[in-house]
């Protein structure tokens, strides 16, 4: 990838971060996570809810790392 493509994909990843964060915050606050056409609640199945919440947190961290890497060129260019 060239520099402009890296910056575009990094900017798209950066835009995704607040959307993922909003899902995490709503999940922790309200105890509900939307999954496709249904909603997973903490009261119905706490284990599954916590696993899906952990996946959301992991995706936030991965997308954040990708955005930082592409926008600030963190990888070794040698």
Buried (B, 14 or more C-beta within 10 A) or exposed (E): EEEEEBBEBBEEBBEBBEEBBEBBEEBEEEBBBEEEEEEBBBEEEEEBBEEBBEEBBEBBEEBBEBBBBBBEEEEEEE
